[in-house]
Amino acid sequence: MITVVTAAYGGYDFTQPAPVHPEIASMVVTDSRDVGEARLDAGWQEMCIQPVPHVHPRLAAKVPKCKPWDFWLSPTETVVWIDAAARITNVDRFVEAVKSVPMTQAMGQFKHPDRDDVMDEAVVSETMHKYRDQEVLSQARTYLWNGLPRHWGLWATGMIVYHPAAYDHEAFGNAWLAEQLSWTYQDQISEPYLLWRAGYRPFELPGHLRTNDYVAWMSHTRDD
């Protein structure tokens, strides 16, 4: 069974249809019952209401992103995190892409479509409204000072295939959350550092982030 988990916090996203397939179970984690029920109406199977009123919605959504298995208690071999703005364009192809990640591989992700370096990512992120007042440059510099090589690698985090039995995901998820709490919620900067420290690179998902035949990325309702 493939379990697909998404998080819709802060009213940032339009409701996207569920990936309906005999091999998929799905859940939305949200701070809004209205949003959750809209997702159920769109075919999502389960809803978890978890308001975190004193935390920025972008940060609150990182908990199910970094630790999606905590929100689905039934046994499952594969857990897929998918961004709330993602639209599954072909569910059969989506399942094929998920299954292309070998069970011996802990994670599967798209390579970042434009960059392969955390400092380059930080420079671009600094210009984006949603990371205003976030210490993205200091964060990237610190990782480089701690030994992360330039151009070591960068991955998109809108879709992550996890195989919980292949790696200590609990430790990795906790560490990833800790970096975002200590630094910024720009998780594409912290992930490579933790992967490098663990000596692991994600298995590459088939196709390109922006040009593939199974998932597309819709616009958000807000850019803050």
N, CA, C and O of each residue as an XYZ file, in Angstrom:
896
protein
N       0.839     -1.197      0.000
C       0.000      0.000      0.000
C       0.878      1.253      0.000
O       1.895      1.313      0.691
N       0.474      2.231     -0.772
C       1.137      3.531     -0.825
C       0.257      4.525     -0.067
O      -0.916      4.697     -0.399
N       0.814      5.167      0.933
C       0.081      6.166      1.688
C       0.542      7.550      1.257
O       1.730      7.862      1.343
N      -0.379      8.375      0.798
C      -0.067      9.727      0.341
C      -0.580     10.715      1.385
O      -1.760     10.708      1.736
N       0.320     11.563      1.873
C      -0.021     12.547      2.899
C       0.273     13.943      2.364
O       1.322     14.172      1.761
N      -0.644     14.869      2.579
C      -0.427     16.266      2.237
C      -0.819     17.128      3.432
O      -1.482     16.654      4.354
N      -0.410     18.386      3.413
C      -0.762     19.323      4.481
C      -1.240     20.622      3.856
O      -0.588     21.173      2.970
N      -2.386     21.107      4.325
C      -2.969     22.348      3.797
C      -3.223     23.291      4.966
O      -4.273     23.238      5.607
N      -2.253     24.148      5.232
C      -2.337     25.095      6.340
C      -2.452     26.527      5.810
O      -1.903     26.860      4.760
N      -3.169     27.359      6.550
C      -3.165     28.790      6.294
C      -3.910     29.256      5.067
O      -3.803     30.426      4.699
N      -4.669     28.376      4.415
C      -5.412     28.787      3.230
C      -4.534     29.140      2.047
O      -4.900     29.993      1.238
N      -3.369     28.491      1.932
C      -2.429     28.818      0.860
C      -2.762     28.145     -0.470
O      -2.254     28.550     -1.515
N      -3.609     27.124     -0.436
C      -3.752     26.300     -1.635
C      -5.208     26.062     -2.011
O      -6.078     25.948     -1.148
N      -5.456     25.991     -3.315
C      -6.737     25.542     -3.807
C      -6.837     24.028     -3.583
O      -5.824     23.330     -3.546
N      -8.040     23.544     -3.439
C      -8.240     22.111     -3.238
C      -7.873     21.348     -4.500
O      -8.366     21.646     -5.588
N      -7.005     20.364     -4.339
C      -6.604     19.513     -5.457
C      -7.232     18.129     -5.294
O      -7.345     17.630     -4.174
N      -7.639     17.505     -6.400
C      -8.254     16.172     -6.304
C      -7.299     15.147     -5.704
O      -6.082     15.259     -5.850
N      -7.854     14.163     -5.037
C      -7.053     13.101     -4.436
C      -6.506     12.167     -5.510
O      -7.104     12.031     -6.577
N      -5.376     11.525     -5.235
C      -4.899     10.453     -6.111
C      -5.677      9.170     -5.809
O      -5.309      8.406     -4.916
N      -6.747      8.944     -6.556
C      -7.628      7.801     -6.297
C      -7.127      6.597     -7.093
O      -7.049      6.629     -8.321
N      -6.789      5.536     -6.358
C      -6.204      4.346     -6.975
C      -6.331      3.203     -5.974
O      -6.255      3.441     -4.769
N      -6.524      1.963     -6.440
C      -6.668      0.837     -5.505
C      -5.465      0.632     -4.570
O      -5.612      0.061     -3.490
N      -4.293      1.091     -4.980
C      -3.097      0.892     -4.165
C      -2.743      2.099     -3.303
O      -1.688      2.117     -2.667
N      -3.620      3.113     -3.274
C      -3.311      4.354     -2.549
C      -4.302      4.590     -1.418
O      -5.515      4.480     -1.598
N      -3.763      4.916     -0.252
C      -4.537      5.501      0.846
C      -4.069      6.943      0.987
O      -2.897      7.237      0.751
N      -4.975      7.854      1.371
C      -4.592      9.266      1.362
C      -5.123      9.999      2.586
O      -6.169      9.659      3.139
N      -4.363     11.020      2.992
C      -4.737     11.841      4.148
C      -4.319     13.280      3.931
O      -3.265     13.553      3.356
N      -5.157     14.206      4.401
C      -4.798     15.621      4.439
C      -4.707     16.037      5.902
O      -5.598     15.743      6.699
N      -3.619     16.726      6.247
C      -3.426     17.310      7.567
C      -3.631     18.814      7.413
O      -3.026     19.435      6.540
N      -4.480     19.401      8.256
C      -4.840     20.800      8.057
C      -5.193     21.472      9.383
O      -5.437     20.813     10.394
N      -5.212     22.792      9.345
C      -5.640     23.564     10.508
C      -7.086     24.021     10.386
O      -7.584     24.741     11.252
N      -7.761     23.613      9.324
C      -9.108     24.104      9.033
C     -10.033     22.940      8.688
O      -9.757     22.172      7.767
N     -11.126     22.816      9.427
C     -12.090     21.761      9.115
C     -12.707     21.988      7.734
O     -12.955     21.022      7.012
N     -12.956     23.225      7.357
C     -13.526     23.505      6.038
C     -12.589     23.021      4.930
O     -13.029     22.420      3.950
N     -11.291     23.292      5.099
C     -10.317     22.836      4.108
C     -10.276     21.316      4.072
O     -10.250     20.714      2.998
N     -10.269     20.701      5.242
C     -10.240     19.246      5.301
C     -11.454     18.619      4.647
O     -11.329     17.643      3.906
N     -12.620     19.167      4.912
C     -13.835     18.608      4.322
C     -13.872     18.815      2.808
O     -14.398     17.977      2.075
N     -13.312     19.938      2.342
C     -13.229     20.150      0.892
C     -12.332     19.097      0.251
O     -12.601     18.622     -0.852
N     -11.262     18.741      0.959
C     -10.382     17.689      0.445
C     -11.093     16.330      0.448
O     -10.943     15.546     -0.489
N     -11.858     16.060      1.491
C     -12.621     14.812      1.522
C     -13.599     14.765      0.358
O     -13.765     13.723     -0.276
N     -14.243     15.885      0.078
C     -15.161     15.953     -1.058
C     -14.436     15.721     -2.376
O     -15.031     15.268     -3.354
N     -13.132     16.041     -2.392
C     -12.332     15.861     -3.612
C     -11.706     14.477     -3.684
O     -10.898     14.201     -4.571
N     -12.080     13.602     -2.747
C     -11.645     12.213     -2.837
C     -10.592     11.774     -1.845
O     -10.258     10.590     -1.790
N     -10.052     12.710     -1.044
C      -9.087     12.315     -0.022
C      -9.817     11.483      1.031
O     -10.967     11.761      1.374
N      -9.130     10.461      1.536
C      -9.825      9.470      2.364
C      -9.884      9.835      3.841
O     -10.879      9.550      4.507
N      -8.837     10.459      4.359
C      -8.775     10.757      5.782
C      -8.415     12.228      5.994
O      -7.785     12.859      5.146
N      -8.830     12.755      7.148
C      -8.546     14.137      7.488
C      -8.036     14.189      8.924
O      -8.591     13.541      9.811
N      -6.978     14.962      9.146
C      -6.457     15.184     10.489
C      -6.439     16.687     10.743
O      -5.730     17.425     10.058
N      -7.207     17.139     11.717
C      -7.248     18.560     12.069
C      -6.211     18.801     13.153
O      -6.312     18.243     14.246
N      -5.231     19.616     12.862
C      -4.163     19.893     13.826
C      -3.807     21.377     13.780
O      -2.794     21.744     13.186
N      -4.617     22.232     14.393
C      -4.295     23.665     14.390
C      -3.081     23.961     15.266
O      -2.932     23.409     16.357
N      -2.232     24.827     14.774
C      -1.058     25.287     15.533
C      -1.074     26.812     15.436
O      -0.318     27.383     14.651
N      -1.923     27.481     16.221
C      -2.219     28.906     15.989
C      -1.042     29.846     16.199
O      -1.041     30.945     15.643
N      -0.056     29.462     16.969
C       1.044     30.375     17.253
C       2.279     30.111     16.386
O       3.354     30.655     16.642
N       2.115     29.278     15.369
C       3.213     28.931     14.467
C       2.829     29.355     13.060
O       1.681     29.183     12.649
N       3.794     29.915     12.311
C       3.522     30.291     10.928
C       3.022     29.069     10.158
O       3.586     27.984     10.306
N       1.971     29.219      9.334
C       1.424     28.059      8.616
C       2.465     27.307      7.796
O       2.400     26.083      7.690
N       3.428     28.030      7.211
C       4.450     27.340      6.416
C       5.293     26.424      7.293
O       5.708     25.353      6.852
N       5.546     26.834      8.519
C       6.317     26.000      9.429
C       5.463     24.869      9.992
O       5.938     23.742     10.126
N       4.216     25.160     10.319
C       3.328     24.122     10.850
C       3.190     22.953      9.885
O       3.128     21.797     10.305
N       3.142     23.257      8.584
C       2.983     22.207      7.580
C       4.217     21.333      7.443
O       4.151     20.272      6.821
N       5.339     21.751      8.009
C       6.566     20.959      7.896
C       6.524     19.700      8.753
O       7.253     18.747      8.478
N       5.682     19.679      9.791
C       5.636     18.488     10.643
C       5.166     17.274      9.845
O       5.868     16.263      9.836
N       4.002     17.325      9.168
C       3.628     16.177      8.337
C       4.538     15.987      7.128
O       4.606     14.889      6.576
N       5.229     17.026      6.716
C       6.162     16.864      5.598
C       7.388     16.064      6.017
O       7.826     15.167      5.296
N       7.932     16.385      7.164
C       9.142     15.713      7.638
C       8.846     14.365      8.286
O       9.704     13.482      8.313
N       7.619     14.208      8.813
C       7.273     12.980      9.517
C       5.860     12.524      9.148
O       5.006     12.401     10.026
N       5.605     12.273      7.872
C       4.236     11.927      7.463
C       3.741     10.621      8.059
O       2.534     10.441      8.226
N       4.649      9.702      8.383
C       4.251      8.412      8.949
C       3.586      8.575     10.317
O       2.855      7.684     10.750
N       3.824      9.686     10.999
C       3.186      9.919     12.294
C       1.687     10.151     12.161
O       0.958     10.075     13.150
N       1.217     10.433     10.940
C      -0.189     10.756     10.731
C      -0.958      9.602     10.094
O      -2.149      9.727      9.808
N      -0.282      8.488      9.874
C      -0.961      7.316      9.316
C      -0.483      6.112     10.103
O       0.648      5.658      9.927
N      -1.337      5.596     10.967
C      -0.915      4.606     11.942
C      -0.971      3.171     11.419
O      -0.383      2.278     12.029
N      -1.658      2.931     10.313
C      -1.708      1.576      9.762
C      -0.383      1.230      9.093
O       0.297      2.120      8.582
N      -0.004     -0.045      9.087
C       1.250     -0.434      8.429
C       1.237     -0.082      6.944
O       0.249     -0.320      6.250
N       2.326      0.477      6.472
C       2.448      0.835      5.059
C       3.911      0.764      4.654
O       4.788      1.196      5.402
N       4.173      0.226      3.487
C       5.551      0.085      3.030
C       6.107      1.394      2.495
O       7.306      1.656      2.594
N       5.236      2.209      1.931
C       5.665      3.426      1.261
C       4.786      4.594      1.690
O       3.559      4.509      1.648
N       5.422      5.677      2.099
C       4.701      6.899      2.439
C       5.174      7.990      1.479
O       6.375      8.214      1.328
N       4.240      8.655      0.845
C       4.572      9.728     -0.099
C       4.076     11.048      0.468
O       2.884     11.224      0.721
N       5.008     11.970      0.661
C       4.631     13.349      0.966
C       4.390     14.070     -0.354
O       5.185     13.946     -1.285
N       3.288     14.828     -0.436
C       3.011     15.608     -1.634
C       2.531     16.987     -1.212
O       1.685     17.111     -0.326
N       3.062     18.008     -1.835
C       2.677     19.370     -1.522
C       1.192     19.580     -1.808
O       0.636     18.977     -2.726
N       0.552     20.447     -1.005
C      -0.880     20.685     -1.171
C      -1.221     21.317     -2.511
O      -2.367     21.236     -2.955
N      -0.249     21.943     -3.161
C      -0.485     22.559     -4.475
C      -0.254     21.580     -5.626
O      -0.416     21.947     -6.789
N       0.120     20.350     -5.316
C       0.394     19.372     -6.369
C      -0.906     18.803     -6.921
O      -1.831     18.494     -6.169
N      -0.966     18.669     -8.220
C      -2.110     18.023     -8.877
C      -1.593     16.762     -9.581
O      -0.718     16.831    -10.443
N      -2.144     15.628     -9.200
C      -1.776     14.372     -9.858
C      -2.466     14.346    -11.220
O      -3.694     14.310    -11.299
N      -1.680     14.365    -12.279
C      -2.239     14.443    -13.627
C      -2.535     13.075    -14.218
O      -3.377     12.949    -15.107
N      -1.847     12.048    -13.729
C      -2.086     10.676    -14.190
C      -1.765      9.758    -13.029
O      -0.597      9.525    -12.715
N      -2.804      9.235    -12.389
C      -2.569      8.482    -11.158
C      -1.841      7.168    -11.412
O      -1.065      6.731    -10.563
N      -2.067      6.527    -12.556
C      -1.342      5.286    -12.851
C       0.145      5.565    -13.022
O       0.980      4.807    -12.528
N       0.482      6.647    -13.716
C       1.879      7.037    -13.877
C       2.489      7.450    -12.543
O       3.664      7.197    -12.276
N       1.676      8.085    -11.717
C       2.130      8.473    -10.383
C       2.530      7.235     -9.581
O       3.592      7.210     -8.958
N       1.689      6.222     -9.598
C       2.001      4.974     -8.878
C       3.259      4.336     -9.449
O       4.096      3.843     -8.694
N       3.403      4.338    -10.768
C       4.609      3.801    -11.389
C       5.849      4.551    -10.927
O       6.878      3.940    -10.637
N       5.752      5.877    -10.859
C       6.895      6.682    -10.423
C       7.259      6.366     -8.976
O       8.435      6.223     -8.641
N       6.246      6.259     -8.123
C       6.512      5.915     -6.722
C       7.177      4.547     -6.631
O       8.138      4.369     -5.882
N       6.671      3.588     -7.387
C       7.223      2.228     -7.339
C       8.600      2.127     -7.980
O       9.312      1.146     -7.766
N       8.982      3.137     -8.769
C      10.315      3.106     -9.384
C      11.418      3.298     -8.353
O      12.575      2.975     -8.622
N      11.077      3.819     -7.174
C      12.059      3.979     -6.105
C      12.232      2.622     -5.430
O      11.293      2.139     -4.798
N      13.386      2.001     -5.541
C      13.568      0.656     -4.949
C      13.291      0.659     -3.453
O      13.547      1.644     -2.760
N      12.768     -0.451     -2.972
C      12.445     -0.553     -1.549
C      13.691     -0.430     -0.674
O      13.590     -0.135      0.516
N      14.857     -0.655     -1.261
C      16.100     -0.519     -0.500
C      16.555      0.930     -0.393
O      17.482      1.235      0.357
N      15.905      1.828     -1.140
C      16.251      3.246     -1.107
C      15.340      3.965     -0.111
O      14.120      3.810     -0.150
N      15.937      4.744      0.770
C      15.172      5.387      1.829
C      14.224      6.456      1.304
O      13.111      6.605      1.808
N      14.667      7.203      0.285
C      13.888      8.341     -0.187
C      14.009      8.478     -1.699
O      15.026      8.111     -2.288
N      12.959      9.009     -2.317
C      13.001      9.350     -3.727
C      12.491     10.774     -3.918
O      11.456     11.147     -3.365
N      13.223     11.571     -4.704
C      12.841     12.967     -4.936
C      13.269     13.395     -6.338
O      14.110     12.756     -6.972
N      12.667     14.496     -6.809
C      13.157     15.148     -8.008
C      14.423     15.933     -7.669
O      14.524     16.534     -6.599
N      15.372     15.922     -8.574
C      16.469     16.880     -8.453
C      15.913     18.291     -8.611
O      14.931     18.508     -9.320
N      16.553     19.246     -7.940
C      16.139     20.638     -8.132
C      16.315     20.993     -9.603
O      17.357     20.687    -10.183
N      15.320     21.635    -10.223
C      15.394     21.865    -11.668
C      16.400     22.927    -12.096
O      16.767     22.978    -13.270
N      16.853     23.772    -11.180
C      17.682     24.907    -11.578
C      19.046     24.978    -10.912
O      19.968     25.574    -11.468
N      19.194     24.389     -9.743
C      20.420     24.575     -8.962
C      20.859     23.269     -8.319
O      20.087     22.315     -8.213
N      22.139     23.247     -7.885
C      22.658     22.080     -7.179
C      23.460     22.484     -5.940
O      24.289     21.713     -5.457
N      23.215     23.689     -5.428
C      24.057     24.243     -4.369
C      23.207     25.026     -3.373
O      22.364     25.828     -3.776
N      23.424     24.799     -2.067
C      22.598     25.464     -1.053
C      22.823     26.973     -1.025
O      21.885     27.723     -0.755
N      24.038     27.435     -1.297
C      24.275     28.871     -1.284
C      23.568     29.548     -2.455
O      22.975     30.614     -2.294
N      23.629     28.937     -3.613
C      22.894     29.477     -4.757
C      21.397     29.516     -4.465
O      20.714     30.473     -4.830
N      20.889     28.475     -3.805
C      19.476     28.442     -3.439
C      19.155     29.540     -2.433
O      18.101     30.170     -2.520
N      20.046     29.771     -1.487
C      19.817     30.811     -0.483
C      19.788     32.198     -1.120
O      18.973     33.037     -0.735
N      20.665     32.445     -2.088
C      20.713     33.745     -2.760
C      19.386     34.019     -3.470
O      18.870     35.136     -3.414
N      18.838     33.005     -4.135
C      17.547     33.172     -4.808
C      16.428     33.300     -3.775
O      15.530     34.129     -3.929
N      16.482     32.486     -2.732
C      15.428     32.501     -1.714
C      15.330     33.850     -1.026
O      14.238     34.282     -0.656
N      16.461     34.518     -0.850
C      16.469     35.802     -0.159
C      15.617     36.842     -0.882
O      15.121     37.778     -0.255
N      15.444     36.687     -2.179
C      14.667     37.649     -2.963
C      13.167     37.347     -2.951
O      12.378     38.135     -3.472
N      12.766     36.223     -2.365
C      11.369     35.786     -2.410
C      10.605     36.301     -1.192
O      11.108     36.277     -0.068
N       9.398     36.759     -1.435
C       8.600     37.357     -0.363
C       8.368     36.383      0.790
O       8.386     36.791      1.951
N       8.151     35.102      0.486
C       7.817     34.150      1.544
C       8.980     33.882      2.486
O       8.774     33.364      3.584
N      10.203     34.225      2.077
C      11.354     34.044      2.959
C      11.892     35.377      3.486
O      13.014     35.448      3.989
N      11.092     36.414      3.368
C      11.479     37.702      3.916
C      11.716     37.561      5.425
O      10.926     36.934      6.130
N      12.787     38.139      5.896
C      13.187     38.090      7.310
C      13.666     36.714      7.753
O      13.894     36.498      8.943
N      13.823     35.785      6.823
C      14.394     34.478      7.150
C      15.903     34.522      6.888
O      16.348     35.076      5.882
N      16.681     33.937      7.795
C      18.145     34.019      7.704
C      18.705     32.940      6.764
O      19.511     32.103      7.169
N      18.263     32.980      5.514
C      18.638     31.922      4.578
C      20.132     31.964      4.224
O      20.757     30.913      4.084
N      20.708     33.161      4.077
C      22.126     33.253      3.723
C      23.002     32.774      4.875
O      23.951     32.020      4.660
N      22.693     33.203      6.085
C      23.471     32.750      7.238
C      23.365     31.243      7.409
O      24.343     30.580      7.756
N      22.186     30.710      7.167
C      21.997     29.269      7.281
C      22.885     28.515      6.291
O      23.585     27.576      6.670
N      22.856     28.929      5.026
C      23.670     28.252      4.016
C      25.156     28.395      4.321
O      25.911     27.433      4.185
N      25.580     29.585      4.732
C      26.996     29.796      5.070
C      27.433     28.867      6.198
O      28.530     28.310      6.164
N      26.578     28.708      7.182
C      26.922     27.842      8.314
C      27.112     26.401      7.862
O      28.034     25.725      8.320
N      26.262     25.930      6.978
C      26.416     24.564      6.484
C      27.727     24.400      5.711
O      28.395     23.373      5.828
N      28.088     25.403      4.930
C      29.357     25.340      4.202
C      30.534     25.395      5.170
O      31.517     24.677      4.989
N      30.442     26.229      6.182
C      31.506     26.284      7.190
C      31.642     24.945      7.920
O      32.735     24.562      8.338
N      30.520     24.242      8.065
C      30.546     22.940      8.744
C      30.997     21.808      7.835
O      31.039     20.653      8.259
N      31.335     22.126      6.586
C      31.932     21.123      5.715
C      31.150     20.713      4.494
O      31.685     20.004      3.642
N      29.892     21.132      4.371
C      29.126     20.765      3.180
C      29.804     21.315      1.935
O      29.993     22.527      1.833
N      30.176     20.463      0.985
C      30.849     20.959     -0.229
C      29.911     21.790     -1.109
O      28.709     21.532     -1.162
N      30.459     22.769     -1.784
C      29.685     23.516     -2.764
C      29.225     22.568     -3.863
O      29.951     21.655     -4.258
N      28.008     22.796     -4.351
C      27.421     22.036     -5.455
C      27.323     20.537     -5.138
O      27.418     19.693     -6.029
N      27.131     20.227     -3.846
C      27.000     18.813     -3.455
C      25.696     18.217     -3.957
O      25.622     17.021     -4.241
N      24.663     19.055     -4.065
C      23.372     18.563     -4.536
C      22.234     19.344     -3.921
O      22.374     19.931     -2.848
N      21.091     19.349     -4.617
C      19.903     20.055     -4.155
C      18.692     19.325     -4.721
O      18.685     18.906     -5.878
N      17.667     19.182     -3.882
C      16.495     18.421     -4.291
C      15.221     19.214     -4.054
O      15.114     19.965     -3.085
N      14.261     19.039     -4.946
C      12.935     19.603     -4.745
C      12.228     18.794     -3.657
O      12.406     17.578     -3.572
N      11.439     19.457     -2.836
C      10.827     18.768     -1.699
C       9.301     18.750     -1.765
O       8.642     18.491     -0.758
N       8.734     19.023     -2.939
C       7.287     18.996     -3.081
C       6.711     17.600     -3.160
O       5.517     17.407     -2.930
N       7.547     16.620     -3.484
C       7.138     15.213     -3.502
C       8.302     14.392     -2.993
O       9.400     14.436     -3.548
N       8.056     13.647     -1.939
C       9.098     12.801     -1.359
C       8.520     11.410     -1.142
O       7.503     11.249     -0.467
N       9.170     10.417     -1.715
C       8.797      9.017     -1.489
C       9.664      8.483     -0.356
O      10.890      8.461     -0.461
N       9.030      8.058      0.716
C       9.745      7.502      1.866
C       9.496      6.001      1.966
O       8.368      5.537      1.801
N      10.552      5.253      2.236
C      10.427      3.846      2.612
C      10.883      3.722      4.067
O      12.080      3.592      4.323
N       9.965      3.761      5.010
C      10.340      3.832      6.426
C      11.228      2.691      6.908
O      12.012      2.880      7.838
N      11.122      1.507      6.294
C      11.916      0.374      6.767
C      13.374      0.439      6.302
O      14.215     -0.312      6.796
N      13.678      1.337      5.350
C      15.015      1.359      4.754
C      15.979      2.309      5.449
O      17.157      2.365      5.096
N      15.487      3.061      6.439
C      16.347      4.097      7.036
C      15.730      4.546      8.350
O      14.543      4.321      8.590
N      16.515      5.169      9.190
C      15.996      5.707     10.439
C      15.311      7.039     10.153
O      15.862      8.109     10.410
N      14.104      6.948      9.619
C      13.402      8.160      9.221
C      13.007      9.014     10.417
O      12.916     10.236     10.309
N      12.773      8.376     11.549
C      12.385      9.150     12.721
C      13.479     10.134     13.096
O      13.204     11.301     13.374
N      14.723      9.662     13.103
C      15.849     10.531     13.438
C      16.027     11.617     12.384
O      16.267     12.777     12.717
N      15.908     11.239     11.108
C      16.074     12.219     10.040
C      14.963     13.270     10.092
O      15.231     14.465      9.972
N      13.718     12.824     10.272
C      12.604     13.766     10.335
C      12.735     14.727     11.491
O      12.465     15.919     11.345
N      13.151     14.219     12.651
C      13.342     15.091     13.810
C      14.460     16.102     13.558
O      14.338     17.274     13.915
N      15.549     15.640     12.942
C      16.671     16.539     12.660
C      16.275     17.611     11.655
O      16.672     18.768     11.789
N      15.495     17.233     10.651
C      15.069     18.197      9.627
C      14.163     19.262     10.243
O      14.297     20.450      9.947
N      13.248     18.829     11.094
C      12.403     19.793     11.793
C      13.222     20.715     12.691
O      12.969     21.918     12.754
N      14.198     20.145     13.380
C      15.024     20.945     14.293
C      15.776     22.033     13.535
O      15.893     23.157     14.025
N      16.286     21.717     12.347
C      16.984     22.725     11.555
C      16.037     23.851     11.152
O      16.425     25.019     11.142
N      14.802     23.502     10.821
C      13.844     24.532     10.399
C      13.385     25.393     11.578
O      13.093     26.577     11.411
N      13.323     24.800     12.756
C      12.992     25.582     13.941
C      14.151     26.475     14.353
O      13.941     27.590     14.830
N      15.379     25.986     14.171
C      16.562     26.751     14.566
C      16.906     27.832     13.550
O      17.401     28.901     13.909
N      16.638     27.545     12.273
C      17.035     28.450     11.202
C      15.812     29.010     10.473
O      15.182     29.963     10.931
N      15.494     28.403      9.338
C      14.395     28.893      8.504
C      13.555     27.724      8.022
O      13.993     26.574      8.062
N      12.338     28.027      7.564
C      11.501     26.964      7.003
C      11.747     26.780      5.510
O      10.920     26.184      4.821
N      12.860     27.277      5.004
C      13.257     26.969      3.629
C      13.949     25.598      3.663
O      15.171     25.507      3.782
N      13.148     24.551      3.557
C      13.658     23.199      3.820
C      14.598     22.677      2.741
O      15.308     21.697      2.966
N      14.614     23.322      1.560
C      15.537     22.880      0.523
C      16.977     23.270      0.844
O      17.909     22.779      0.207
N      17.162     24.139      1.815
C      18.515     24.491      2.249
C      19.005     23.522      3.322
O      20.161     23.100      3.296
N      18.139     23.171      4.254
C      18.572     22.284      5.343
C      18.668     20.822      4.923
O      19.505     20.090      5.451
N      17.839     20.385      3.992
C      17.849     18.964      3.636
C      19.198     18.485      3.107
O      19.679     17.451      3.570
N      19.846     19.190      2.147
C      21.127     18.680      1.640
C      22.189     18.526      2.728
O      22.972     17.577      2.711
N      22.210     19.461      3.668
C      23.194     19.368      4.751
C      22.982     18.095      5.569
O      23.941     17.395      5.894
N      21.724     17.798      5.900
C      21.443     16.601      6.684
C      21.708     15.337      5.879
O      22.200     14.347      6.421
N      21.386     15.364      4.588
C      21.679     14.216      3.730
C      23.183     13.984      3.629
O      23.652     12.852      3.746
N      23.932     15.054      3.413
C      25.394     14.947      3.334
C      25.966     14.392      4.629
O      26.847     13.533      4.611
N      25.462     14.886      5.750
C      25.949     14.427      7.047
C      25.639     12.944      7.264
O      26.395     12.232      7.926
N      24.512     12.488      6.696
C      24.125     11.086      6.824
C      24.761     10.201      5.762
O      24.661      8.976      5.832
N      25.424     10.821      4.764
C      26.039     10.048      3.698
C      25.035      9.436      2.746
O      25.226      8.311      2.282
N      23.967     10.159      2.446
C      22.899      9.609      1.627
C      22.425     10.624      0.597
O      22.342     11.820      0.880
N      22.112     10.131     -0.614
C      21.479     10.938     -1.650
C      20.158     10.284     -2.047
O      20.102      9.064     -2.204
N      19.099     11.068     -2.212
C      17.814     10.468     -2.608
C      17.892      9.829     -3.990
O      18.641     10.281     -4.857
N      17.114      8.780     -4.181
C      16.921      8.181     -5.494
C      16.159      9.187     -6.355
O      15.211      9.817     -5.889
N      16.575      9.332     -7.602
C      15.962     10.355     -8.460
C      14.647      9.869     -9.060
O      14.604      8.827     -9.714
N      13.575     10.628     -8.835
C      12.285     10.297     -9.424
C      12.339     10.462    -10.941
O      13.079     11.307    -11.445
N      11.564      9.663    -11.672
C      11.607      9.755    -13.138
C      11.026     11.076    -13.639
O      10.094     11.628    -13.053
N      11.599     11.564    -14.732
C      11.129     12.808    -15.322
C      11.749     14.013    -14.649
O      12.656     13.900    -13.824
N      11.238     15.156    -15.021
C      11.706     16.446    -14.537
C      10.625     17.033    -13.649
O       9.441     16.772    -13.862
N      11.014     17.824    -12.654
C      10.037     18.418    -11.743
C       8.906     19.106    -12.494
O       7.737     18.955    -12.140
N       9.253     19.852    -13.518
C       8.254     20.662    -14.228
C       7.701     19.987    -15.477
O       6.660     20.401    -15.987
N       8.369     18.969    -15.972
C       7.912     18.299    -17.189
C       7.952     16.795    -16.968
O       8.931     16.125    -17.295
N       6.880     16.290    -16.414
C       6.728     14.849    -16.254
C       5.280     14.515    -16.548
O       4.465     15.417    -16.744
N       4.949     13.238    -16.583
C       3.600     12.856    -16.998
C       2.732     12.372    -15.841
O       1.796     11.599    -16.047
N       3.044     12.832    -14.603
C       2.218     12.346    -13.495
C       1.901     13.383    -12.411
O       0.944     13.187    -11.661
N       2.657     14.468    -12.299
C       2.343     15.465    -11.279
C       2.696     16.859    -11.794
O       3.723     17.055    -12.443
N       1.826     17.820    -11.494
C       2.054     19.218    -11.877
C       1.882     20.077    -10.636
O       1.255     19.665     -9.660
N       2.447     21.272    -10.688
C       2.467     22.154     -9.525
C       1.626     23.385     -9.812
O       1.936     24.164    -10.713
N       0.570     23.553     -9.047
C      -0.364     24.653     -9.223
C       0.106     25.871     -8.410
O       0.948     25.739     -7.521
N      -0.435     27.035     -8.713
C      -0.077     28.231     -7.984
C      -0.721     28.226     -6.604
O      -1.752     27.589     -6.388
N      -0.093     28.951     -5.667
C      -0.657     29.145     -4.332
C      -1.603     30.340     -4.347
O      -1.586     31.140     -5.282
N      -2.421     30.456     -3.318
C      -3.320     31.597     -3.207
C      -2.624     32.807     -2.582
O      -3.118     33.930     -2.684
N      -1.464     32.574     -1.930
C      -0.719     33.649     -1.252
C       0.756     33.435     -1.501
O       1.188     32.320     -1.795
N       1.546     34.523     -1.382
C       2.993     34.396     -1.561
C       3.770     34.830     -0.319
O       4.992     34.971     -0.370
N       3.069     35.041      0.793
C       3.752     35.454      2.015
C       4.213     34.251      2.830
O       4.809     34.418      3.894
